[in-house]
Amino acid sequence: MAKKLILCCATAIIAGPALAQVELKTYADRDGYIDVQKLTCAQLANTFQEDADYLTVWYSGWYNGLAKKHMMQVDRAKSLEHEVIVHCKANPGKKVIEAIDVVFKEYRAEKGIKMKQ
C-alpha cells in the first residue's frame, strides 16, 4: 500500500500542473481578429493541436505570399510546422514570428540554402 501511495505521489509530481488548452479564438480581440505578429509561443503552445496546425499553415501562406511563392512541399511544411511548435514549447516567451525565423534560418543553414539580398 505504501509503495502505491509513493508511486502515485511521484507520478503527480513528475506530471506537474497541466495547463488547460484553449481555442485559438481566445486570443482574438473584441472584433475577432488575432494580431499574428504579437502572438506568443506560449499562446500557440496553449491552443489545441488542430488550432496550432491551422495557425502555422496560415503563417506559411503569409510568408510564401510575401516571398511571392506559390508552391508548397507538404512534407517539408509539416516538418517545419512541427519544429516551430517544438521551438515554441521550449521558448514560451518568444513571439511565434521569432520562432519561425529561428526555425527557417536553421533549416536553410542545414540545407545550404542562400537567400537573395
C-alpha positions, 0 to 999 in steps of 0.5 A: 500500500505504501509503495502505491501511495509513493508511486502515485505521489511521484507520478503527480509530481513528475506530471506537474500542473497541466495547463488547460488548452484553449481555442485559438479564438481566445486570443482574438480581440473584441472584433475577432481578429488575432494580431499574428505578429504579437502572438506568443509561443506560449499562446500557440503552445496553449491552443489545441493541436488542430488550432496550432496546425491551422495557425502555422499553415496560415503563417506559411501562406503569409510568408510564401505570399510575401516571398511571392511563392506559390508552391508548397512541399507538404512534407517539408511544411509539416516538418517545419510546422512541427519544429516551430511548435517544438521551438515554441514549447521550449521558448514560451516567451518568444513571439511565434514570428521569432520562432519561425525565423529561428526555425527557417534560418536553421533549416536553410543553414542545414540545407545550404540554402542562400537567400537573395539580398 
